[in-house]
């Protein structure tokens, strides 16, 4: 890995459920994406089954503040939950 600043690691294709991705120096961050599984969640007071995927972000705190890292994860979550937002840029 040379010349990169960010890595996306998709362990989900191998069945990974959760991990803490290790930063590849000198990169600033790495996003780990994991296996999608059906899980019970509460929607409008009812238990329903939804596809769920865990995301994990490791980053260099000397470069990236925790607030911005969380905002990035929220943005990724929103885009994955509703891809039309990405396509329509809303």
Protein Blocks (a to p, Z undefined) as FASTA:
>chain_A
ZZiabdcddfklnopabdcdddddfbfbdcdddddddddddeehiacddddddddddddf
klmcfklmmmmmmmmmmmmmmmmlmmnoZZ
